[in-house]
Amino acid sequence: MTLHPIDWLIIAAYCLGAFGIGLYYSKRASRNIAEYFVAGGNMPWWLTGTSIVATTFAADTPLVVSAFVRTGGIYQNWMWWSVLMGGMLSTFFYARLWRRANILTDVEFLELRYGGRSASALRGFMAAYNGVLSNCITMGWVMLAMAKICDVMLGWDKALSLVVLIATALVYTILSGFWGVVVTDLIQFVIAMVGSVALAGIVMVKLGGPAGLVRQVSAAPGFEPKMLHFAPNLRTAGELAVLTFGIQLSMLWWANGQGIGYIAQRLFASKNERHSALAMLWFNFAHYVLRPWPWVLVGVASLVYFPLSAGIDPETAYPSMMARFLPVGLRGLMVASLLAAFMSTMDTHLNWGASYVVNDLYKRFIRKQAPDKHYVLVSRLATLVLVGLAALVAWQAETIRGAWIYLMVLTAGGSLVGLLRWYWWRINAWSEISAIIASFILANGLLWARIADKCGLISETAMASVQWFYGSDTYAVRLFFIVIACTAIWLVVTLVTRPVAADRLESFVRRVRPGGWWGPVAARCPGVVLDRARRGWVGWFSGVICIYSGLFGIGYVCLARFWWGVGCLFLAAVTGWLTLRALSRASAVPSAPSIGLESSCIGSVREGKVE
């Protein structure tokens, strides 16, 4: 497909606007690393929440979502729909706690919570593990997705696409710091939503609306009724699909329950605890109710124009629909919207990854005292290194879904201990260390089996079983096993190792005021009022019902089941009111002060105290 000069003008206008914002905020970002990484802790909820939505709206998302429909059905989106329950945990339990911690990165929390050499070692390891390894895998699949789009839309090969994409993301991120990232995220989200809704609207009109879409898709070669189901059933989807669905609902959502990584970074940047909780609520609503259906509908419609018998890569169906339906002008807008989605994710992950490298490795272990401008310079150099490593991942990767699954399984073993470390005093640094090591070993079992096979240490029958267990379709079974095994391991390690020092636990409780099982420690802090965690469960439940009802309500309307859709949307409105009421009550507590470099626990943790 060739682009008209008007299309290129629209793309150029977007790029110039993004770089202009980066230049505008470059001076502010250069003040210190608190400004560069968390914007001084002064973000309003609507800007913070939109930034999280924009970050998760990467170029890979519409490609994978539409591929889900083609390869199995709409219900395959439960791979990420199930994470809503974890997002609501962040809203009602963890957002306030993160804001009270008053830190720059989520791995800095480790020394705030544990202390000692084990905590320092864990902090350094997690900074490298999350900030470099996991982060570069994520950026790699985002680059791969955009490279596939460039191949279909522009005819560029993978090498050319990666060079252009790297240059685009790198220059902007290095300049702007966190303020520029978040402000541009707002604009990028609007552009990306306009583009995806425009494509879905054109496709729906071409097919004759919701009823016409269902009618024509049902007659498409290779169509199966299960492709339009919102949940799998045993009769049409099979035992493995139903088992996967059950594991997704019961376990998969833990992984992001506390809102770590770039989500935590945005919670640190919120004005106060109330703004951090509202930001998470807005993110969950926009992420699950507003965004998915334009992608799902295009994926469903692609079955009509690109039948399964055509044999195209499922992850190129979305850009192929763009090339087929978009007229001049809208083509440029759509390319700009996907470029915006790409940049909103890349700039976040580059800024967040650099915060680990600088705050939790370089400043913590290499050069503890240096001028602010020195750390900002190192932050920009770290960004350059990270984007290079991410490009290597993109060059080697083949499927986006495969990268999603690998990272999901890799981090599964430490999900439960990550949730409970806020609420159970007995957990220590060795609990997390053991969970991480066990999860890494089990997630890479296929690699160990291949090494054993080359050495003649494993039979063909055993190797076949290992390959089945580590297949892409059995990822949920693997995740279930890893979570159970790792939980057993870290519980044993917790009980046989020493608890965290009493003064460190007392300092943590006074600073964060968590709820849960802190009896022995709370007794030493008589003036501290801890959270009553059980109050949040009403809001969590109503919030989950609200978002799922909104998600399915819009879906039913779009697939010609109008009255089912109206009923779900009415339920969403009622439970939405209950959710806001519960959040208002939960937020009626004193807030933590705004973050500043002087209020961070950097440096003071080394002496065994938190100021």
C-alpha positions, 0 to 999 in steps of 0.5 A: 500500500502506498500513502498519499502526500496528505497521509505523510503530512498528517504523520509528520505533523504528529511527529513534530508535535510530539517532539515539540512537547519533548523540547518544551519539557526538556528543561524541567526534566533536567532539574533532578531525577525526581522530576525526570522520573516521577514529575515531582509527585504532582500529577492529577488523576485523569492525566496519570490514569490516561498515561497508564492506558496509553502505555498499555495501548501499544502497537502490538495490542490491536494486532494480538487482539484481532489475532485472538479472534481469528485463532480461537475466538473472542473469549481468548481475550481473557488472557488480559481481560482477567487482569481486571481483577488485579487492577481493581486490587490496585485501585482499592488496596495498593494505590494508596500504599504505593503513594505513602511509600514516597519512593521513586521506583517500586524496587526501592520498596525492597529496602524500605520493607526488608533492610539488610544485605539481602534486601540490597542484593534483591533490590539490585537484582530486581532492578536489572531483572525488571528494568533490563530483562523483562522491560526489554522483552516488552519493548521488543514485542512492541517494536516487532508489532510496529515492524509488522505494521510498517511491512503491510502499510509502508512496505518496509523490511524489518531492519529499516523499520527498527532503525526508524522506530528506534530513532523516533522513540529515543530522541523524544524520550531522552529529551522530555523526561516523565512530564513529557512522557505523560503529557504526550501520552494523553495526546497519543491516547486520543489519536490512537482511539480516534484511529481505531474507532474510525477503522471499526466504524468504516468496517461496520458500515461496509458490512451493514451494521451489527446484524450484517457483521454477524450474518456475513461472518457466520457465512465466512469459510472456516467460521465456527460459532465459538468465535463469537462467544465471550467465554468458552464452553466444553461442548464447542471449545474443548477441555483445554480451553475451559481449563485455561479459562478457569486458571485465568479467572483464579490465578492469572490476575494476581500477576499485576495485582499490586500495580508494579513497574510503570504503573507504580511509577505513575502512582508515585507521581500522583498528587496524593493517595486519592488521586492515585486511587482515582487514576487506577479506577479511570485506567481500568474503565478506559482499558477494559470498557472503552478500548477493546471492541474496535480491535475485536470487531475488526478482527471478527470482520477480517474473517470475511475479507481474509478467510482462514483458508487464505493462510495469512499471519493472524497478527497481520490481519489488523493492518491488512484491514487498514490497508483495505478500507481506509481512504486517503487522510484516514490512512495517515491518521491511522498510521499516526495513531499506531505510531502514537500507540507505539511511542506511548509505550516505548517512552514509558518503558524507556523512562521507567527502565532508566529509573531502575538503572540510575536510582537502584543500580548506579546511584545506589551501588556505584556513585552515591553522591553526585550533582543532579545533572550528572544523574539526569545525564546517566539516565539519558545514557541508560535510555540509549542502552535499553533501546538497543537491547530492545531492538535485539529482542525485536530482531530475534522475536517472531510472534507477539503472543509468544513473547506475551506468554513467556513474560507472563509465565516468567513472572508468575511465581513471585506474584502472590508473595508480591501481594502479601508482602504488604500485609504479612509481617513475616515475609522477608527478602529471602521469600522473594528471592526464592520465588524469583529463582524458582519461577525462572528455573521452572519457566525455562524448563524447555531450555533445560530439557533441550540441553539434557536432550543434547547430552542424552540425559532424557528419553524421547517420551519425556522430551515429548511431554516437556514440549507439550507442557511448554507449548503455547496452548498449554501456558495456563497449565504451566502457569498453574503449576509454577504458581503452586510450586513457587508458593510452596517454596517461598512459604517454606523459605519464609518460615525457616529464615529469620524475620525482618528486624523489628525496627525496620518493620516498625519504620515501615508500618509507621510510614505506609500504615498497611492493613492485614497481619501486622499484630506483633509490629502494630503493638509497637506502634500504638499511635498508628492507625492501620488500613482496614483492608476488609473495607476495600472488598466491597469496592473491589467487588462492585468495581469488577462487576461494573467494568465487566458489565460495561465491557460485555454490554458494549460487546453485546450491542456491537454483535446485534444482541441489543437487549442483553447489552442494555441490561449489562450497561444498566448493571454497569451504571448501578455498580459504578455508583457503588464503586465511586462511593466505596472509593470515596470512603476508602480515600477519606484518610490523610495523604502522604506529602508530595515526593521530593528527592529529599523525602525519598528513602535513598541513602537513608536505608543504608544506615538502617533507618527511613526518614 
